[in-house]
Amino acid sequence: MKKAKLLLMVILVLSQCLQAQNFEVINIMNNGSTSKKVNIVFLGDGYQSHEMNKYLTDVRKVTDSYFKTAPYNSIKTSFNVFAIKAPSNASGAGRTPQSPVDNYFGSTYGYAGMDRLLVASKTSLVTQVANANTPYYDQIFLIVNDSKYGGSGGEIATFSTHTDALGLALHEAGHSYAKLADEYWAGSQYAAEKANLTQNGDAITVKWNKLIGKNGVGVYKHEESPSWYRPHQNCKMRYLNSTFCEVCQNEIKTITNDLLGNSGGGTLGVPTNLSASNITSTSFSANWNTSTGATSYDVQLYENGTWTTKGSPATNTYNFTGLQPNSEQHFRVRSVNSTNSSDYSNYLAVNLTSNSTIPATPSGLNSSNVTATSFTANWNQSTGATSYDTQLWENGAWKTKGSSTANTYSFTGLVSASTQYFRVRATNSKGSSEYSDYSTVKLLSGGGQTTIPSTPSGLNASNILSSSFTANWTASSGATSYDVQLWENGAWKTKESSTTNTYNFTGLASASTQYFRIRATNSAGSSDYSNWKSIQLGSTQAPPILNIGYKNLVIYPNPVSDVLYIKGNLENPFIRVMDIYGNIFLQKTLGDNLMLDLSHLDPKIYILNIQSKEINKTIRFIKK
């Protein structure tokens, strides 16, 4: 794809070289050959010759902000950035198309009667200069030397040097680079099927269904045109001071991978099933599931109020040593390969111990990877355990089969189609626990699927209303369907079977707490049911409100599921969300949009601190 584009650019250069002047090109960011990277080229308009240093400073400022923003921060090495120095005779931009200034590309505000719509009237000259000087470019950014707020999308991402230009640059590039739609209603003339805009309101079949439930992704109606739907309520394609939603991030990564020639793009999976083993008073081993396509993993530890990268192993384990004795540690992991990286996983808390006591008896025995002659035993970690002894029932007695430093063990060489019984105990320097209760495994007899699918994980919920919600979970390899159960009248009731990893519960009691669980099934059999997940449904009553006691300033709802709203007359308040131990999970300055997306936080009590020139208030709220 890039080779074809490069050939076209060469042809255009040959035909236009007499029309477009050659200028000095500055390499702002270099990550490799232009034929192997995505190339962004900046052009400036309304910068006179003596303002070229300001132009390059503005470009570097935008570039720095651009690649500190998700998802660009995780794929930064896929890009090169260049700046073409094309001086204008006059500074700034025209205020209307009828009152131009003598800038190089004819940039002016007021297009189509919209005061903020900033457009280069000499669009063909923009592409001619880009082709003549950087025929290898993939995206043009036009930065206009004018302090008035304005910009536009289209093929050329255009924005002024207003203080909000950094957010505007990212938003307009969302249109130009990734062909994303506005997530506010821009009018029926702009409505079209896009990666983040659709007329399909079915959560099961909507184009972003695999992301539903992740960081607030759902299926939301445009209030102005309810037949169209967006994936998020608080995305940068709707509000400049927000982040890109997961759907837009995924599309940006896909476009980038397509330009790099990586056959279809896509994203690396976030590591799952974080666990800890070999726990001592000053060290532990971190473990997680491998991610398809990952060549390494970045491992971070929370230290002194910030996340610090400690290593990048090629395997799914990492040893932390030299830690504060008997402390609580937090770690998280992301997947990495040569062109991409995933989001970081949720963190796992690990309590270090000096092994002053014998560890507790293991619980949660389970099995996976069941074949005709083998299976893998799994169990929950026991605090303080350094290893586990495993036993199998053979010929009327328990026989020790092996020891494992992790909470898993593979039994092999067993009798086909037999029923096996296993149990486990935990051990450290102080001694061993009692053996656990045994668990039963029925081996396969061959034919059809050879392995029972693993128990579903990652249970979550989205589209939570007063009487319904959508259950989501991570797909189990080899599963052909899933059995869904709801806790009703003191017992688990099977509702239906789903062939996808999502299910809609409806007709539930308003404002009730619901519990659901899932198991995976194929022709070889069914997994155990997952751990249950609880969901608090909304109420038809007005949401609880906290009155802060200053000029009718309130926050709502409390408890909060996803979005916390702040109502009051505040000018650019600074918001900080902490737990009761002082750990900071979110801090930002809010503009006119006084709302916080807290969907990524774990359920517990948090502290909200609101600071502005008028107040400095701190209150507690509940994340459910």
N, C-alpha and C positions, 0 to 999 in steps of 0.2 A: 504494500500500500504506500509506504513512504517512498519507494523507488519510482512508482508511477507518478506520485505527486512531484518528486524532484525533476523528472523528465519534463512534466508540464511546466514547471517553473522555469526551467532552462529555455524552453521554447518561448515562453512569455517574455523572458529577459531579452532574448535576441530580437523580438519584435518591438520591444518598448525601450530599448537602451537609449534611443535618440530622444525619447520623451521624458524620461525620469533621470534626474541628476544623481551621480554617485556621491555618497557622503561617507564620513568616517563612521565605522561600526565598532562599538565598544562591547567586549565580552564581559557581561555582568556576573554570570554564573556558568561555570563549565563543568559538566559531569561526563564528558566523553564526546565521541564523534557525532557530528550532526546527523549522520545517516542512521545512527543507532539510538538517538534520543528524541524526545519531543522538544521542539524549538519554539520558544516564545520570543517575539521581537517587539520592542517598544519603539514607537515614534512619538515625538513631541510636537505640539502645535502651540504657537504663541510664545515661544522661547526665542528671544533675540540672541545674536552671537555672543554677547557678553553674559548671557544667562545659561550657557551650556553647562557650567558646573552645577547650577541649581537644578537643571534638568536631570543630570546624572544622579544627584542626591535624591531627587524625587523618585526616580526609577528604582534606586536601591532601597528606598524606604518601602515602596509598594512591594518589591520582590521579597524583602525580608518578612513583611507581614503576611504575604501570600503563602510562603512556605513554612510559616509557623501555624497555619490554619489547617485543621483536618478537612479532607484527607490528604491535602498536598504535603503536609509535614511527613507523612509516612511513605510518600513516593517521590520525595525531593530529588533523589539521584536519577530519576527518569527524565529530568528536564535540563535544558540549557536555556540561558536568557541572554539576549543581545539588545543593545540600544543603538539606534541610528540617530546621528546628530544632524538634524535638518533645521537650520535656523530660520526664523521668520523675520520679516521687516518690522512687525509690531508685536507687542506683548498682548496676551489675553485672547478673548474670544468676543465675537459680536453678540449683542444682546438680543437681536432678532435677525432672521434671514434678510430683512430689509435694511439692516444697519450693520454690515460686516466691518471687520478690521482687516488690516493687511497682514494676516498670518498665512502660513505656508499652505495649510490644507483647508482653509476656509471654515474652520470650526465656529459654530454659532449656536446660541441658545434659541429657544422659542419655536422649534420645529413642530409642525402639526398643531400649532396653537398652544403647546405645552411649554410653560416657562422653563421647566427643569430639563427638557429634552435637548441635550447637547449632541450635535451631529456634525461631522466633517462634511461640508457641502461638496468638496472635491474628493469624493470617495474613490474614484478611479485613480487619482493621483496617489492616494495612500497606498493602494495595492501596487501601483507601478514602482514607487520608491522602495517598498518592501521587496518586490521581486528583483529589482535591479541591484539591491545591496545585500539581501539575504534570501536567495532563491530557495533555501532549504527550510524556510519558516513553516510552522504549523498553525500559529495563532498570532494575530496582531493585537497589541494593546496601544491605544492612542491616549496619551495623557496630555491634557490641555492646561496650560499655565494660566489658570483663572481661579480666584478664590471663591467664586459663586458656586453653590451646589448644583451639580448636574451630571448627566451621563446618558448612555444608551447602549443597547446590546446589538443584535444582528451579527454579521460576519466580523465586525470590528468592535471590540470591547472598548468603549470610550468613557472617560470620566475626567472630572476636573481635579484641581489640587485643593478643594475644600477639605476641611478637617475630617469629614466623613468619607473621604475618597477611598480609604483603604477598604472599608466595608463595601462601598459602592463598586470598587474594582472587582472584588470577589463575586458580588452579585451579578454584575454585567458579564463577567467571564463565564458564570454559570449558564447564561444564555448563549454566548458566542462559542465557548469551547465545548460544553457538554450538551448544548441544545435543550437546556432545561426550561420549563415554563415557570412563570411567576406563580407562587403559591397564595398570593392575594388574587382577587378577581380583577383581571386586567381588561375585561370586556369580551363580548362574544366574538369579536373579529380576531382575537388572538387565541381563541380556544381551539385546541387540536390535541390529538393523542400524543403525549410526550412520556418520558420516563417517569415524571412526577405529576402527570395530569391525565385523567381518564374518565370515561363515562361508564366504566364497569364498577359498580359499587359492591360487588360480591367479594367478601374477604377471602373466600376460598380460591377464587379464580383470578382475582385482581393481579396485575403484572408484578406487584411488589409483595405478593403473599408470603414469600419466604422470609421477609423482614418484619412482618406484622408482630407487634409485641416487643420489638427491640427499640429501646430508648424512645418510646412514644409513638412509634410508627403504627398507623391504623388506616382506616378508610373514612375520611372526613368530607362532608359536603361543603362546597362553596356556598355560603349563605346567599350570595347574590344570584347564583345559578345552581340550584340543588341537583341538577342532572349531571354535574361535573364534580369530580372528587380529587382531593389531594391526599398525600400520605402523612402529613404532619401539621400540627397547629402552630409551630414555632420554629420555622426553618429560615435560613438566610435568604432563600428565594421568596420569603414573605416579609421578614424583618431584618434589616441590615445588621443589627447588633446581636443577632442570633447565630448559632452554628449551622452548618449544613446538616440536614437530617440524614438518616442512614440510607434512604433511597437515593438522595442526590449524591452522597459520598460514593455509593456503589457505582452509580452511573459515571461519575468522574473517573474512578479507577478503571472502569470498563473501557471508556474512551481512550484513556492513556495506554492501556495494554493493547488495544486495537492499533493505535498509532505506532506502538513499538513492534507490532507484528507478532504479538503473543497469542494468536489464534483464539479470539473470542473474549479475552479479558477475564473479568471476574475478580473475586477477592479471596484472600487466604482466610481460612476459618480461624476464629478466636480459640485459643487453647481452652479445653474443658477439663472437668474432674480434677481440679487441683487438690493435692494431698501432701502430707508431710510424713516423713519416716526418719528413723535413726535420731530421734530427738534426745538431746542432752541439755545440760544447763547453759551451754554456749554455742550450740550448733544444731543444725537439722538438714535433712535432704528434702528438697522440693521436687515434686513429681507432677506430671500432667499428661493428658492424652496427646498423641502426635496429631499434627494437622497436615492433611494432604497438600503436597506442593511446597511445604516448608523445608528449608535447608538449614535453618538455625532458629533459635529462640532468644529474644531479649528478656532477661530476668531482672526485675526491679524489687528493691526493698524500701520500705518507708522509713526514712531516717531524718530526724531533726525537722519535721514538718514538710518534707518534700520526697518525691519518688526518685530514687537513685539507681541507675543501671549498674548491676554488679557483675554481669557476665552475659555471654552469648553462646551457650553450648549448642552443639549440633545434635544432641540427643535430648530426650524429654525428661531430663533430671538435672539438678544443680545442687551442689553442697554449699550451704552457708556456714561459715565458721567465724570464731572470734567475736561472737555477739555478746551483748550485755547479759550477765548471768541471770537466769530465772526470769527473764523479761517476756513480754508479749511482742511477737514480731508479725509483720504483715508483708506478704509478697504477692506479685502479680506477674503475668507472662504475656508476650505477644509472639505471633508467628512471623517469620521473615524469610524472603528469598531474594534473588538478585534484582528483582524489579518491583517488589511490593512488600508490604507488611500489614498485618491485621491490626484491629484495635486491641488494646490491652484487655485481658480478662478481668473479671471481678477479683478482688483481693481475697486471700485466705489468711485468717489469723492463726498463729501458731504459738502456743504457750510452752516456753522452754522450762525444763525441769532438771533438777539435780539427781533424779532417780532416787529420791529419799524413800519412796514407797514402791511396793509391788504394783505393776500396772493392772488396770481393770480387765475383766474377762472380755474378749472381743464380742461384738454384737453385729447384727445386720448381715449374717452369712448369706451368700448368694452365689450363683454360678453363671458362667457365660462360656462362649466358644465350645458348646457341647457338640461332640461328634459321636461316632459309634464306639470309639475306644478311648476317649479323653474328654476332659473338661477343665476349665479354669475356675478355681475357688476365689471368692472375693469377700472382704469383710471390712467393717469400719475400723479406722485407726484407734488404738488404745493409747491414751496419754501416758507418756513416759516409757512406752515400749521401744526396745531396740531391735527386737526380732520376734518371730512367731513360729511356733511348732505346729505342724499339721499332722493329722492322723486320719487314716481310712479304716473302715470296718472290714476286716478280712478273716474268713474262716472262724467266725464266732468271737473275734477279739479285736481291740483297737491296736493298729500298727502305725508307729511313727514313720512318716514317709519323707519328711524333709523340713528344713528351716528356711524361712524367708525374712529378709529385712524390710520388705514392702508388704502391703496388705493384699497380696495376691499370690497364688501358687497354682502351677499347672500339674494335674495328675494325668499320666499317660500309660499306655499299655494295658488298658482295662478290658474286661470282657464285653463284647458287643451286646447291645440291647439290655445290659444289666442295670439294676438299681444300685447306686452307690450312696454311701453315707460318709460324711466327713465332719470334722470338728477342729477347732483351733484354740491355742492358748497364747497369751502374750508374755514376753520375758524381758527383763532388764537385769542390771547388776545386783538388784536386791532380791531377785527371785522370779518365780513364774506365777501367773494367775491360775485360777481354775480353768479347765477346758470349757469351751462354750457348749451350749446345746447343739446337737448335730443337725445338719441340713441334708436333705435328700435330693439326689440327681438321677433322672432317668436317661440313660444313654440311648443313642439312636440305633435303629436297626438297618439303616441304609436306605437309599432311594429318595427322590425329591430333594428338598433342602437338606444339607448335611449339618447345618448348625442352627440351633434355636437362636433367634435374635436377642441382643442384649436388652436389659431393662431400660425403657426410655428415661432420659434425663432432661434437665433444663426446662422443667415445667414452668409455664408463665401464663399470663392472661392479658388480653387486650379488649378494646371495645366494651369496657365495663360500664353497664348502665344500671338502672334501678332493678330490673328483673331479668337481665341476661348478661352474658359475657362470652368471649371466645377463648377457648383453651388452646395453648400452643406448647410444643415440646420439640426437642431435638430428635430428628429421624434416627431410627436404629437400623444399622446396616443389615440387609437381608430381610427386613420386615416387609410383609405384603399388606398388612392391615394392623389396626390398633383397636383394642377393646377399651371403652371409656366408661368409668364408673363415677357416680355421685353419691355422697353420703346422705341418705334420706331416712328419717324415722328410726335412727339408731342402727342402720345397717348399710353396707355398700350395695348399690343398685346399678346393674349394667344398663347403660342408656342405649348405645348403638355402637356399631363398628365403623371406623373411619379408614379410608385408604390413604389419607394424607395425614400429616402431623399437625392437624388443627381440627377443632370441633366447636360448634356453636351450641351453648346451653341457653334455653329460652324458657319463659313462663315460670321464673323463680320468684320467691317471696321478696318484695321490695326491702332494701336495706339489710338483707340477711347476710350471714357469713356462710359461704359455700365451700365444700371440700371436694376435690376431685383427684383421681389417679388414673394411670394409663398402663397397659401392658402391650408388648409387641408380639405379633403372631406371624408365622409362616407355615409351610407344609410340614416342617419338622416339629412344630409345637409352639408353645407360648412362653414368653419370659415371665418372671415374677412381676407383680404389680409394682409400679414405682412408689416412692414415698409420696404421700399426699401433699397437695398444695391448697392453701386456704385463700379465698377471695372475699373481700368485703364489697358487697354491692352498694350502689348509690341509693340515695333516698329521694323520694318525691318532695320531701321537705326542703326548705332553703338550707344551703350549706352553713355549718357552724362558722361564726366569724369571731376573730380576735380583735378587740378594740385596743389599740396601743395607747390611747389616752393623749393623743396630740392631734388637734385639728381634724377630728373624725377620721384619722388614719387607721385603716383596718387591713387585715390579711385574711384570706379565705381560700379553700375550705380548710378546716382543721378537725380531724386528721385529713391529710392530703394523700392522694394516690399518685398523681403525675405532675400536674401544674399548680403552682401556688401563685395566687393573684394578690397584688398589693394595690389598694385603692386609696388615693389621697393626692394632695397637691404638693409633690416633691420635685425638685429640679435635679436631675442626674444623680439619684442616690447611689451610694456604694453599698453593695450587698455582700455579706459574708455568711455562709452556712457552715456550722461546726457541730461536732458532737459534744457531749458533756465533758469530754476529756481534752477539749481544745483542738482536736484534729480538724483541719479545714478541708471541706469537700468541694466548695464552690465559692468563688469570689469574683465579682464583676461590677462594673458600673452600668446601671440601667439608663436607657434613654426614655423616650415617651412610652415604651412598651413595658409596663410594670408587671412582668410575669416571669416566673422561674420554672424551668423544666427540671423536676426532681425525680423523674422516672428511673434514673440510674442508681438512686440511693437505696440502701437496705432499709427495711422497716425497723424503726426505733425512734427514740426521742432525739430531736435536733434543736440547736439554738440558732435563731436568725438575728443577725445584727444589721441594723439599718443606719447608715450615716449619711448626712447631707449637711449643708451649711446651716440648716434649721435645727436638726435633731441628731441624737446618737442614742438609739433605743435598741434594747436586746430583749427578745421574748423566746419562749419555747413553743415548739409545735411537734406534732406526731406525724411521721411518715408511715403509712400502712402498706 
